[in-house]
Every structure is written in structure tokens, then in C-alpha cells.
């Protein structure tokens, strides 16, 4: 069975963001904790929905939503790092995976659109 690299990375990233969210809650940053958990889990959920689409356009739509959420998650990570709410290592590790997800999503969306 072929592994879905994008789905795999999104699960890893979501789990990392849940850990970051838990750290933020300990620092009493509840609203920030909820934001990163929401945006990162949306990537994973939209990829899952997109893997069983009603049509190619539906798949593109889900992947585009996941991409937007990846950009949002990345921005939250930058805010947390710049505000010293997360460490440089935590930021770098999460940012690296988020960047890979965005690259794969952009390529996937381009490929799907070219086949319309």
C-alpha cells in the first residue's frame, strides 16, 4: 500500500501543535492555544476529506482550504516564537514540517488543476 506523505506529515504536524497548545495553556495563553490547535487540525481534517472527494473540484477545494490553514498555522508559530512563547527548537521543528506540507499542497493543487 502506498503511503500518503501529505496525510502522514499533517498528522505529525497536528500532534506537534497539540503539544504546543498544551504548553501555551500552561502559560495561560488559552486563546493562542486554541488557535494553533484549530488551524493545524483543520489541515489534517481537510486532507482526510479531500482524499475521498465527490469530484476533482471538491478535492481541489479541500486541498486549498488545507493550504490556507497551513499558512495560518505557520503565522501563529511565528507569533509564538517572536513573543518567546515557544523555543527556537520547537519553532524550527514545527515550521519545517509546515513548510513541507505547504510545498506538497501547492504541487498537488497545481497538478489537480492541470488535469481539469
C-alpha positions as CSV (number, residue, x, y, z in Angstrom):
1,X,0.0,0.0,0.0
2,X,1.4,3.4,-1.0
3,X,2.0,5.8,1.9
4,X,0.3,9.2,1.7
5,X,3.2,11.5,2.6
6,X,0.9,14.6,2.9
7,X,-1.5,12.8,5.3
8,X,1.4,11.5,7.3
9,X,3.0,14.9,7.7
10,X,-0.3,16.5,8.6
11,X,-0.8,14.1,11.4
12,X,2.7,14.7,12.7
13,X,2.2,18.4,12.5
14,X,-1.2,18.3,14.2
15,X,0.3,16.3,17.1
16,X,3.2,18.8,17.4
17,X,0.7,21.7,17.5
18,X,-1.3,19.9,20.2
19,X,1.8,19.7,22.3
20,X,2.5,23.4,21.6
21,X,-1.1,24.1,22.5
22,X,-0.7,22.3,25.8
23,X,2.5,24.3,26.6
24,X,0.6,27.5,25.8
25,X,-2.2,26.5,28.2
26,X,0.3,26.1,31.0
27,X,1.4,29.6,30.3
28,X,-2.2,30.8,30.5
29,X,-2.3,31.6,26.8
30,X,-5.6,29.8,26.2
31,X,-6.8,31.7,23.1
32,X,-3.5,31.2,21.4
33,X,-3.5,27.5,22.3
34,X,-7.0,27.1,20.8
35,X,-6.0,28.9,17.6
36,X,-2.9,26.7,16.7
37,X,-4.8,23.6,17.6
38,X,-7.8,24.6,15.4
39,X,-5.8,25.6,12.4
40,X,-3.4,22.6,12.4
41,X,-6.2,20.1,12.9
42,X,-8.1,21.7,10.1
43,X,-5.2,20.8,7.7
44,X,-5.5,17.2,8.7
45,X,-9.3,17.1,8.5
46,X,-9.4,18.8,5.1
47,X,-6.8,16.4,3.7
48,X,-8.9,13.5,5.0
49,X,-12.0,14.9,3.4
50,X,-10.1,15.6,0.2
51,X,-8.8,12.1,-0.1
52,X,-12.4,10.9,-0.6
53,X,-13.9,13.6,-2.8
54,X,-17.1,13.8,-4.6
55,X,-15.3,15.3,-7.6
56,X,-11.9,16.6,-8.6
57,X,-13.2,20.2,-7.9
58,X,-14.2,19.0,-4.4
59,X,-10.7,17.7,-3.8
60,X,-9.1,20.9,-5.0
61,X,-11.3,22.9,-2.7
62,X,-10.4,20.8,0.4
63,X,-6.7,21.0,-0.5
64,X,-6.9,24.8,-0.9
65,X,-8.6,25.1,2.5
66,X,-5.8,22.9,4.0
67,X,-3.2,25.2,2.3
68,X,-4.8,28.3,3.8
69,X,-4.8,26.6,7.2
70,X,-1.2,25.7,6.8
71,X,-0.3,29.4,6.1
72,X,-2.3,30.4,9.2
73,X,-0.6,27.8,11.4
74,X,2.8,29.0,10.2
75,X,1.9,32.5,11.1
76,X,0.8,31.5,14.6
77,X,4.1,29.7,15.1
78,X,6.0,32.8,14.0
79,X,3.9,34.9,16.5
80,X,4.6,32.4,19.3
81,X,8.3,32.3,18.6
82,X,8.6,36.1,18.3
83,X,6.7,36.5,21.5
84,X,9.0,34.0,23.2
85,X,6.1,31.7,23.9
86,X,7.8,28.7,22.2
87,X,11.5,27.8,21.9
88,X,13.6,28.2,18.8
89,X,13.8,24.4,18.5
90,X,10.1,23.9,18.8
91,X,9.5,26.7,16.2
92,X,12.1,25.2,13.8
93,X,10.8,21.7,14.0
94,X,7.1,22.7,13.5
95,X,8.0,25.2,10.8
96,X,10.0,22.7,8.9
97,X,7.1,20.3,8.7
98,X,4.5,23.0,8.0
99,X,6.7,24.2,5.1
100,X,6.9,20.7,3.6
101,X,3.1,20.4,3.9
102,X,2.6,23.7,2.1
103,X,5.1,22.7,-0.7
104,X,3.3,19.4,-1.2
105,X,-0.1,21.0,-1.2
106,X,0.8,23.6,-3.7
107,X,2.2,21.0,-6.0
108,X,-0.8,18.8,-5.6
109,X,-3.2,21.6,-6.3
110,X,-1.3,22.6,-9.4
111,X,-1.4,19.0,-10.6
112,X,-5.1,18.6,-9.9
113,X,-5.9,21.9,-11.7
114,X,-3.9,20.9,-14.7
115,X,-6.0,17.8,-15.1
116,X,-9.3,19.6,-15.2
